[in-house]
Structure formats: C-alpha cells, structure tokens
Amino acid sequence: MTTPAELALTCTELSPPELAHLQRLLGAWSVLADLSFSDLVLVVPTTPVPGEEPELVVIGQIRPSNRPTILEQDLVGQTVRQAAWALSTAALQRGAVVRGAVHHPLIGESVPVENIPVGFGGKVIAVLVRVYARPAEVPLSAYGKRYLDVFERLVKMIVASEFPFRDEDVGTEETPRVGDGFVLVDAAGRVEFASPNAINAFHRMGVYSTPEGRSFTELGIEESAVQWALAARRPVVEEVERRPDVIVLVQCIPLLDDGTSTGAVILLRDVTDVRRLDRLLLSKDAAIREVHHRVKNNLQTISSLLSLQARRLSSEDGRDALYEAERRVRSIAVVHEILSRDPGDQVPFGEIVQSLVRMAEDSVMSPRPVTISVEGDLGEVTADVATPLAVVLAEVLQNAVEHAFGQDAPEPGHVWVQLVNDREGVSVDVRDDGCGLEEGFDIERTTSLGLSIVRDLVVSQLGGSIEMGPAASGGTEVLIRLPAKSD
C-alpha cells in the first residue's frame, strides 16, 4: 500500500523539509478531526505537466472519532483538476482560509467545507479540507462549541506554520484523542474548561474538586508537562501515576499566537489497563526466558555428564558414541541459549551458525588446520525449525572436519557454508575440498548414525530434502533444502 510520503514524492515537487512537515501534520491531525467534528482531507498540487490542466492529489484522509463520517469513500491517491476544486485552489493561491459548500454525490446535496492553507517556509504547500455537517443537523453542546473555538486557534497556527510543531514525534496508537479527556488551560496553566471524560480521569487520579480556575498543582497533580509545554512552546507527553495502579497518559499541546503561548490543550487518557497488560507481557517474557535458560543449563549439565562418562570408558567406540551424543546436546543448547536472551517465535539463525562453526573448529584433532567460511544468512527462523536445523548443521560440519581431510596432507582444509532464505524456502549448502566420498555412497542407504540422524531430521521433521555427493570443484557437497512456510 502506498504511503502518503511515497504518494507525495511521486506526484508532487515537495522538498524533503516540506514533505516532513506534512508527515508531522498527518501524524498529529487526529486532534483536529475530533475538535472540528469533521472529516479532513489533505491535498497538494501535483507536478505541473506542460499543456495539461493543473491538478491536486489527495495524500491523506482522517475521520472524527466523535461524529459520523461524511466521506465514506477513501479519497487517498485520487487526483482532481484544480478547477473542479475551486475553493481549495483559491486557498492555495491566496494563502487564506476559504469557506463554502460543495456538492456531495452520495448525499445528493451540498455540504459545507473549509479550506485551510498549510503554510511552511513562507509559502503554502498544501490545503487541509474540512468537510462537516451543517450545525442545524448536528446541534453542539457547550463543550462542543469550546472544541470549535480551540480548532480555530489551531487553524491560525496551521496557516502561520506553527502547527504541526517542528521535530514533533509522529503520534502512535496510544496517543490520547479528544474523546479520551480534554482540558483547556490559559497561558498561566489554569484550567479554563474540562470535558466530562477529563473529569472522570481526574476522579481516577483521586481529584474530586472543581478544576476550573485552578492549576494542576493546586489540584494535586504533577504539572511539569504543562509548564514545560507552555514555556518551551512544544508538545509534551508524559505518564502520571496516581494512587495504587492508576496511570494516566498526558499530552500537552501549546496554543500559539505569533510564537507566544496563549494556553494549551491537554489530552488525558487512562492507560492503567494497558500498562497492566504490558507488565503481564513482560512477566510472561521473563518467565519464558527463565524456562529457556534452565533448559540450556540442564542441557549443558547433560553434555558435561556425557563428556565425563566418555573419558572414563575404555572402549573407543563407546567414547566416540558418547562424544557424538554430547555434541548434539550442545547444538540444541545453543538454540535455547539464544532464546533465553530474546524469547519469541523467531530465532536469529546467524548467531547459531557462529556457535556451531566454533564448535566444529574446536573439535579438529589433527595437526592439519581446517577453516570454515560462511556466506549468506538465513535471517530469523522459527524456533521449531531452528532446533533440528542446528543439529543437522552441527552434524554435517563435524562430519566434514573429521572425515573429509586426510591426516598427512600438508595443505589446510576448507569448508564453505552458503545460506539462502528466499521465497522458495531455505537452503543450506556445505562444501569441502577434502578427499571426497567413497564410490557408490548413497545417503539413503548410509549406515552412519550421524548421517542417518541428519537425513531423518531434514526429511521427516523439517519436510525438506537432502543431497550428498561429489562437489563440482572436488571434495564433498551437502545440499539441504527446506520449503517456504505458508502463512
């Protein structure tokens, strides 16, 4: 889906600073839609084409959360001739608010509109179109009229390039909206008006006195955010904790007139339940990390016991079998070690590969050095794939360093690992420049326990395929392919 930024870049001649200003407006304009009880549409002039009529393109649209929408259709991406949107064109050219009415094809009658020029750097770069119901059709309450008064103050700031604020962070889903709780304060930080939902938020914080005419400090609420917003002339967002387990998100938006703070809009949202869920998730993550940590510790204990037992055996075959089992347990422990640091469904397989390579290089017992090179990355894979695939890769690497190179050869041995993760699936290609396979080798009929484990894990558990044969440049090549998982 095309973003407003991508749309503006391809259709207009906006400079990066101008585009950033509009991006900030799109991130902060939910308060405008709610205060004006209106649908808002942001249009910019398209790049002029010689011989063709100039056009406007819609790069943003928002609906109010406290009134039914008037524009049910999605207009983003649509282009219209400037002559067809004469009121918007007039606002663009004059740099002043233009009001009027336009015909609405779905309702079959005209609807009032307000075209607000968006100023930036001494010029008009866009027009904010407000589409709203006639006042007689939607009677306003006392606080509704107060909302519209504040909206008009913000309109003046938009025209004067004072809203949105420079370097303002784009809003998130947690950002309060007007309906969550609205408070208007004057230049001294004293409350002029508080909506019913704001009164409810005050009650949640243990404040039951009438807020009008008082500062937040006089109400017993920390007001550093309010004072900072008024003094710095920048919006401020902070969380206020009151009473046991009550958390209110406070957003302060200063109201400016020619650069001077004349008051501020304060939006309040009770996020107590949201933060409680966040804490539960953090507790759950901590519990999952602890489980993986303990599994990793238990696997390392088992690995140590197997190694200790192997050293006590007099049978060489028995020692080799226990050492192989110990190595497989260690490869599984590597996965749980990573999961203990970052629990989730996805595991960064690159970290696992690095650990497996170190294990294989450390196990080389012959005087002939063996180097292992890794190309590519599988990215993040699911945990149910990471564990068996780690065992498979560890087994293949160990098989290469143990059996591919003769003991008496003076040249160092090389093993190359190539990892690919694309739309077709995952592939792991392991090649060496060793002595190669014995004639007639077939992995489907092998009697090697390690290779049998590899084959069964790849085919049965991972649903993939494995091929093992001579490499084109000499030595041996093992190619493992796993199908892409469907969503």
PLY file of the C-alpha trace (Angstrom):
ply
format ascii 1.0
element vertex 487
property float x
property float y
property float z
element edge 486
property int vertex1
property int vertex2
end_header
0.00 0.00 0.00
1.36 3.42 -0.99
2.16 5.69 1.97
1.41 9.43 1.94
5.14 10.11 1.74
5.58 7.84 -1.29
2.50 9.34 -2.93
3.72 12.89 -2.40
7.21 12.05 -3.67
5.93 10.57 -6.93
3.21 13.16 -7.69
4.49 16.49 -6.38
7.53 18.75 -6.24
7.66 18.91 -2.43
11.12 19.29 -0.92
12.19 16.91 1.89
11.56 19.55 4.63
8.11 20.30 3.18
7.29 16.62 2.99
8.45 16.12 6.59
6.14 18.97 7.68
3.15 17.28 6.04
4.14 13.94 7.57
4.06 15.57 11.00
0.65 17.05 10.21
-0.69 13.63 9.24
0.68 12.23 12.49
-0.93 14.91 14.66
-4.19 15.74 12.91
-6.48 13.36 14.81
-6.93 16.17 17.35
-8.06 18.46 14.51
-10.67 15.98 13.26
-12.08 15.47 16.77
-12.11 19.15 17.74
-13.87 20.11 14.49
-16.22 17.08 14.39
-15.20 16.80 10.75
-13.67 14.68 8.04
-10.32 16.08 6.98
-8.63 15.66 3.60
-5.08 16.82 2.79
-4.42 17.81 -0.83
-1.25 19.04 -2.54
-0.69 20.33 -6.09
0.78 17.76 -8.45
3.85 18.28 -10.57
2.73 20.52 -13.48
2.63 18.92 -16.92
3.05 21.27 -19.89
-0.16 21.57 -21.90
-2.34 19.94 -19.22
-4.59 21.46 -16.58
-3.05 21.66 -13.08
-4.27 19.04 -10.63
-4.49 18.31 -6.92
-3.78 14.91 -5.34
-5.19 13.65 -2.04
-2.35 12.37 0.17
-4.25 11.93 3.46
-7.71 11.48 4.95
-8.97 11.11 8.51
-12.39 10.76 10.11
-13.54 12.06 13.51
-13.94 9.63 16.39
-16.82 11.58 17.93
-19.15 12.11 14.93
-20.41 10.01 12.00
-18.25 10.35 8.90
-19.47 12.26 5.88
-16.85 10.95 3.46
-17.44 7.21 3.47
-15.27 6.61 0.40
-11.47 6.57 0.54
-10.08 9.52 -1.43
-6.36 8.96 -0.83
-4.49 8.74 -4.13
-7.22 10.42 -6.19
-6.31 13.36 -8.41
-8.71 16.11 -9.45
-8.42 19.16 -11.64
-7.76 22.31 -9.66
-10.66 23.93 -11.46
-13.00 21.24 -10.08
-11.90 22.02 -6.52
-12.06 25.77 -6.94
-12.28 26.53 -3.20
-9.13 24.52 -2.43
-7.33 26.15 -5.33
-8.33 29.59 -4.05
-6.95 28.76 -0.56
-3.76 27.51 -2.17
-3.29 30.69 -4.20
-4.43 33.26 -1.61
-2.88 31.71 1.49
-6.09 32.36 3.42
-8.94 30.19 4.71
-11.72 29.83 2.12
-15.17 28.63 3.17
-18.05 27.50 1.03
-20.04 24.43 0.02
-19.52 21.61 -2.46
-21.89 19.08 -3.94
-21.69 15.65 -2.29
-22.57 12.99 -4.89
-23.58 10.33 -2.34
-25.95 12.54 -0.31
-27.18 14.40 -3.37
-26.77 17.87 -1.84
-24.11 20.38 -0.94
-22.05 20.13 2.25
-20.07 22.93 3.89
-16.29 22.85 3.57
-13.43 24.86 4.98
-10.19 25.04 3.02
-7.19 25.75 5.25
-3.84 26.62 3.61
-0.92 24.75 5.16
1.95 27.17 5.48
5.63 26.27 5.59
8.73 28.31 4.92
6.78 31.40 3.88
4.61 29.65 1.27
1.53 27.43 1.02
2.46 23.79 0.36
-0.92 22.08 0.80
-4.57 22.60 1.67
-6.39 20.95 4.57
-10.02 20.48 3.54
-12.55 20.23 6.37
-15.86 18.58 5.41
-18.54 18.79 8.08
-22.28 18.56 8.74
-24.42 21.65 8.94
-24.73 22.94 12.53
-28.53 22.70 12.38
-28.26 18.98 11.61
-25.84 18.26 14.48
-26.53 20.60 17.41
-23.44 21.32 19.50
-23.19 21.17 23.26
-21.42 23.79 25.34
-18.18 21.83 25.25
-18.67 21.22 21.52
-18.57 24.96 20.94
-15.43 25.11 23.07
-13.87 22.44 20.84
-14.57 24.52 17.74
-13.04 27.63 19.36
-9.82 25.70 20.02
-9.90 24.28 16.49
-9.99 27.82 15.07
-6.94 28.70 17.16
-5.13 25.68 15.70
-6.23 26.72 12.19
-4.40 30.03 12.64
-1.33 28.08 13.73
-1.53 25.87 10.60
-1.67 28.90 8.31
1.23 30.53 10.20
3.41 27.35 10.00
3.19 26.94 13.81
1.31 23.62 13.67
2.42 20.88 13.45
5.45 21.63 15.60
8.92 21.23 14.14
10.67 17.97 15.09
7.46 16.70 16.71
7.28 12.92 17.05
4.57 11.30 14.95
1.68 10.10 17.11
1.11 6.45 17.97
-1.98 4.39 18.73
-1.53 5.23 22.42
-1.67 8.98 21.82
-4.80 10.35 23.53
-7.68 11.62 21.44
-10.06 14.41 22.32
-12.76 11.97 23.35
-10.47 10.40 25.97
-10.40 13.62 28.00
-9.96 17.27 27.01
-8.67 20.09 29.22
-8.06 23.70 28.14
-5.68 25.84 30.20
-4.73 29.51 29.86
-1.25 30.97 29.48
-0.67 30.64 33.25
-1.65 26.95 33.24
-5.03 27.44 34.96
-7.90 25.26 33.80
-10.49 27.08 31.70
-12.50 24.02 30.72
-12.52 20.24 31.28
-14.69 17.76 29.35
-16.78 15.11 31.16
-14.26 12.39 30.28
-11.45 14.58 31.63
-13.39 14.92 34.89
-13.59 11.11 35.01
-9.81 10.93 34.54
-9.34 13.40 37.41
-11.57 11.22 39.58
-9.47 8.19 38.72
-6.46 10.14 39.99
-8.25 10.95 43.23
-9.10 14.58 42.34
-12.74 15.46 43.10
-12.60 19.27 43.41
-13.78 21.54 40.60
-10.83 22.02 38.19
-11.90 25.32 36.57
-9.75 28.25 37.67
-7.08 26.06 39.26
-3.67 24.86 38.15
-2.72 21.20 38.12
-0.53 21.80 41.16
-3.48 23.21 43.08
-5.46 20.12 42.09
-2.68 17.93 43.47
-1.43 16.72 40.07
2.14 16.97 38.81
2.13 19.82 36.25
5.70 19.74 34.95
4.45 18.66 31.49
2.02 21.59 31.34
4.60 24.17 32.41
7.24 22.75 30.08
4.86 22.81 27.09
3.90 26.43 27.80
7.48 27.57 28.37
9.14 25.64 25.53
6.20 26.09 23.11
6.47 22.43 22.21
4.14 19.48 22.82
4.95 17.24 25.78
3.77 13.70 26.53
4.25 12.02 29.90
2.60 9.47 32.17
1.25 10.45 35.55
0.94 7.75 38.22
-1.54 8.38 41.00
-2.91 6.18 43.75
-2.19 2.45 43.54
-2.03 1.25 39.93
-3.60 4.32 38.28
-1.67 5.62 35.25
-2.89 8.48 33.05
-1.19 9.48 29.80
-1.00 13.28 29.50
-0.37 15.07 26.20
0.06 18.86 26.31
-0.27 20.82 23.05
0.60 24.52 23.39
-1.61 27.06 21.62
0.47 29.79 19.99
-0.26 33.24 18.61
2.65 34.67 16.67
5.07 32.49 18.65
3.63 33.34 22.08
1.95 30.71 24.26
-1.66 31.69 24.89
-2.71 28.43 26.51
-2.60 24.72 25.94
-4.78 21.75 25.09
-4.29 18.84 27.48
-5.50 15.40 26.44
-5.86 12.74 29.14
-6.10 9.00 28.60
-6.40 6.38 31.32
-3.83 3.73 30.34
-3.98 1.75 33.59
-5.29 -1.40 31.93
-2.85 -1.03 29.02
0.13 -0.78 31.38
-1.16 -3.71 33.42
-1.22 -5.82 30.25
2.28 -4.57 29.39
3.51 -5.74 32.79
1.85 -9.10 32.31
3.56 -9.48 28.94
6.90 -8.52 30.48
6.34 -11.08 33.22
5.44 -13.69 30.61
8.57 -12.88 28.58
10.68 -13.10 31.73
9.14 -16.48 32.55
9.80 -17.77 29.02
13.40 -16.55 29.18
13.84 -18.28 32.52
12.47 -21.55 31.10
14.88 -21.42 28.14
17.73 -20.51 30.49
17.02 -23.50 32.70
16.66 -25.83 29.70
20.00 -24.55 28.41
21.62 -25.13 31.81
20.15 -28.64 32.03
21.38 -29.48 28.53
24.85 -28.21 29.39
24.80 -30.36 32.52
23.84 -33.41 30.45
26.57 -32.50 27.95
29.15 -32.35 30.74
27.99 -35.69 32.17
28.26 -37.34 28.75
31.76 -35.93 28.26
32.80 -37.07 31.74
31.40 -40.54 31.12
33.13 -40.75 27.74
36.52 -40.06 29.31
36.01 -42.94 31.76
35.22 -45.51 29.08
37.97 -47.81 27.88
36.11 -48.72 24.66
36.99 -46.37 21.83
33.65 -46.96 20.11
31.82 -46.14 23.32
33.79 -42.93 23.81
33.10 -41.81 20.25
29.38 -42.52 20.66
29.15 -40.51 23.87
31.17 -37.62 22.40
28.80 -37.53 19.42
25.78 -37.50 21.72
27.39 -34.74 23.80
27.95 -32.63 20.68
24.30 -33.00 19.60
23.09 -31.95 23.01
25.38 -28.89 22.89
23.97 -27.86 19.49
20.44 -27.89 20.95
21.66 -25.93 23.98
22.92 -23.19 21.63
19.35 -22.56 20.42
17.98 -22.35 23.96
20.79 -20.00 24.96
19.69 -17.53 22.28
16.01 -17.98 23.19
16.86 -17.25 26.83
18.08 -13.79 25.75
15.27 -12.98 23.34
12.19 -15.19 23.72
9.81 -15.43 20.79
8.80 -17.45 17.79
11.74 -16.24 15.67
15.41 -17.03 16.25
18.35 -15.20 14.58
19.98 -18.23 12.99
23.20 -16.37 12.21
24.14 -16.43 15.91
23.53 -20.18 15.99
25.73 -20.73 12.93
28.62 -18.84 14.53
28.44 -21.03 17.64
28.24 -24.23 15.57
31.25 -23.19 13.48
33.31 -22.56 16.64
32.28 -25.98 17.99
33.34 -27.70 14.76
36.68 -25.86 14.51
37.49 -26.58 18.15
36.88 -30.30 17.62
39.64 -30.66 14.99
42.18 -33.08 16.48
44.60 -33.49 13.55
47.62 -31.22 13.01
46.13 -30.16 9.68
44.17 -26.87 10.16
40.60 -26.63 8.88
38.91 -23.29 8.22
35.16 -22.84 7.88
33.77 -19.89 5.90
30.12 -18.80 5.99
28.33 -16.84 3.26
24.78 -15.54 3.40
22.31 -15.54 6.26
19.01 -17.25 6.94
17.79 -14.29 8.97
15.24 -15.21 11.59
13.68 -18.67 11.50
11.01 -20.14 13.73
12.13 -21.93 16.86
10.66 -25.25 15.71
12.93 -25.07 12.63
16.00 -23.67 14.39
16.49 -26.58 16.80
16.53 -29.51 14.32
18.36 -27.43 11.71
21.07 -26.60 14.27
21.54 -30.31 15.00
21.71 -31.03 11.25
24.28 -28.30 10.52
26.41 -29.29 13.51
26.42 -32.91 12.32
27.34 -32.01 8.73
30.16 -29.69 9.83
31.51 -32.27 12.25
31.39 -34.92 9.54
33.37 -32.64 7.21
36.15 -31.74 9.65
36.51 -35.35 10.85
36.33 -37.32 7.63
36.94 -35.06 4.62
40.64 -34.43 5.11
43.49 -36.89 5.34
45.78 -36.76 8.38
49.00 -36.49 6.38
48.06 -33.81 3.84
50.15 -30.64 4.41
47.63 -28.15 2.95
44.94 -26.70 5.20
41.40 -27.88 4.63
38.49 -25.61 3.76
34.76 -25.90 4.38
32.30 -23.43 2.85
28.79 -22.89 4.16
26.31 -20.99 1.99
22.95 -19.96 3.50
19.96 -18.72 1.46
16.48 -17.77 2.63
14.15 -16.59 -0.13
10.57 -17.01 -1.31
11.25 -20.56 -2.42
12.43 -21.58 1.05
15.63 -22.18 2.97
18.76 -23.80 1.55
21.98 -24.78 3.33
24.93 -25.75 1.11
28.05 -27.20 2.79
31.10 -27.92 0.58
34.64 -29.04 1.36
37.83 -29.57 -0.66
38.63 -32.87 1.00
39.11 -36.39 -0.25
35.52 -36.90 -1.34
33.07 -39.75 -0.82
33.72 -43.40 -1.30
32.47 -44.85 -4.55
28.80 -45.82 -4.54
27.89 -43.72 -1.48
24.15 -43.10 -1.07
22.81 -41.11 1.88
19.53 -43.01 1.64
21.34 -46.28 2.43
24.07 -44.99 4.74
24.86 -46.89 7.93
26.38 -43.84 9.62
24.34 -42.91 12.69
25.13 -39.20 12.32
24.10 -39.02 8.68
21.00 -41.11 9.41
20.01 -38.58 12.07
20.60 -35.74 9.60
18.50 -37.41 6.89
15.62 -38.19 9.23
15.56 -34.69 10.74
15.59 -33.00 7.33
13.03 -35.25 5.66
10.71 -36.26 8.48
10.77 -33.31 10.88
11.55 -30.38 8.60
9.79 -31.68 5.48
12.77 -30.93 3.27
15.25 -32.75 1.08
18.95 -33.54 1.36
21.51 -34.40 -1.31
25.07 -35.53 -0.63
27.58 -36.17 -3.37
30.78 -35.05 -5.07
31.32 -31.27 -5.27
31.95 -29.76 -8.70
35.37 -28.48 -7.59
36.33 -31.68 -5.77
35.55 -32.82 -2.27
32.01 -33.31 -0.96
28.85 -31.22 -1.11
25.77 -31.47 1.10
22.72 -29.53 -0.09
19.74 -29.18 2.24
16.51 -27.56 1.04
13.51 -26.69 3.23
10.24 -25.48 1.67
8.91 -21.99 2.39
6.27 -21.98 5.11
2.83 -20.82 4.03
1.12 -18.23 6.26
0 1
1 2
2 3
3 4
4 5
5 6
6 7
7 8
8 9
9 10
10 11
11 12
12 13
13 14
14 15
15 16
16 17
17 18
18 19
19 20
20 21
21 22
22 23
23 24
24 25
25 26
26 27
27 28
28 29
29 30
30 31
31 32
32 33
33 34
34 35
35 36
36 37
37 38
38 39
39 40
40 41
41 42
42 43
43 44
44 45
45 46
46 47
47 48
48 49
49 50
50 51
51 52
52 53
53 54
54 55
55 56
56 57
57 58
58 59
59 60
60 61
61 62
62 63
63 64
64 65
65 66
66 67
67 68
68 69
69 70
70 71
71 72
72 73
73 74
74 75
75 76
76 77
77 78
78 79
79 80
80 81
81 82
82 83
83 84
84 85
85 86
86 87
87 88
88 89
89 90
90 91
91 92
92 93
93 94
94 95
95 96
96 97
97 98
98 99
99 100
100 101
101 102
102 103
103 104
104 105
105 106
106 107
107 108
108 109
109 110
110 111
111 112
112 113
113 114
114 115
115 116
116 117
117 118
118 119
119 120
120 121
121 122
122 123
123 124
124 125
125 126
126 127
127 128
128 129
129 130
130 131
131 132
132 133
133 134
134 135
135 136
136 137
137 138
138 139
139 140
140 141
141 142
142 143
143 144
144 145
145 146
146 147
147 148
148 149
149 150
150 151
151 152
152 153
153 154
154 155
155 156
156 157
157 158
158 159
159 160
160 161
161 162
162 163
163 164
164 165
165 166
166 167
167 168
168 169
169 170
170 171
171 172
172 173
173 174
174 175
175 176
176 177
177 178
178 179
179 180
180 181
181 182
182 183
183 184
184 185
185 186
186 187
187 188
188 189
189 190
190 191
191 192
192 193
193 194
194 195
195 196
196 197
197 198
198 199
199 200
200 201
201 202
202 203
203 204
204 205
205 206
206 207
207 208
208 209
209 210
210 211
211 212
212 213
213 214
214 215
215 216
216 217
217 218
218 219
219 220
220 221
221 222
222 223
223 224
224 225
225 226
226 227
227 228
228 229
229 230
230 231
231 232
232 233
233 234
234 235
235 236
236 237
237 238
238 239
239 240
240 241
241 242
242 243
243 244
244 245
245 246
246 247
247 248
248 249
249 250
250 251
251 252
252 253
253 254
254 255
255 256
256 257
257 258
258 259
259 260
260 261
261 262
262 263
263 264
264 265
265 266
266 267
267 268
268 269
269 270
270 271
271 272
272 273
273 274
274 275
275 276
276 277
277 278
278 279
279 280
280 281
281 282
282 283
283 284
284 285
285 286
286 287
287 288
288 289
289 290
290 291
291 292
292 293
293 294
294 295
295 296
296 297
297 298
298 299
299 300
300 301
301 302
302 303
303 304
304 305
305 306
306 307
307 308
308 309
309 310
310 311
311 312
312 313
313 314
314 315
315 316
316 317
317 318
318 319
319 320
320 321
321 322
322 323
323 324
324 325
325 326
326 327
327 328
328 329
329 330
330 331
331 332
332 333
333 334
334 335
335 336
336 337
337 338
338 339
339 340
340 341
341 342
342 343
343 344
344 345
345 346
346 347
347 348
348 349
349 350
350 351
351 352
352 353
353 354
354 355
355 356
356 357
357 358
358 359
359 360
360 361
361 362
362 363
363 364
364 365
365 366
366 367
367 368
368 369
369 370
370 371
371 372
372 373
373 374
374 375
375 376
376 377
377 378
378 379
379 380
380 381
381 382
382 383
383 384
384 385
385 386
386 387
387 388
388 389
389 390
390 391
391 392
392 393
393 394
394 395
395 396
396 397
397 398
398 399
399 400
400 401
401 402
402 403
403 404
404 405
405 406
406 407
407 408
408 409
409 410
410 411
411 412
412 413
413 414
414 415
415 416
416 417
417 418
418 419
419 420
420 421
421 422
422 423
423 424
424 425
425 426
426 427
427 428
428 429
429 430
430 431
431 432
432 433
433 434
434 435
435 436
436 437
437 438
438 439
439 440
440 441
441 442
442 443
443 444
444 445
445 446
446 447
447 448
448 449
449 450
450 451
451 452
452 453
453 454
454 455
455 456
456 457
457 458
458 459
459 460
460 461
461 462
462 463
463 464
464 465
465 466
466 467
467 468
468 469
469 470
470 471
471 472
472 473
473 474
474 475
475 476
476 477
477 478
478 479
479 480
480 481
481 482
482 483
483 484
484 485
485 486
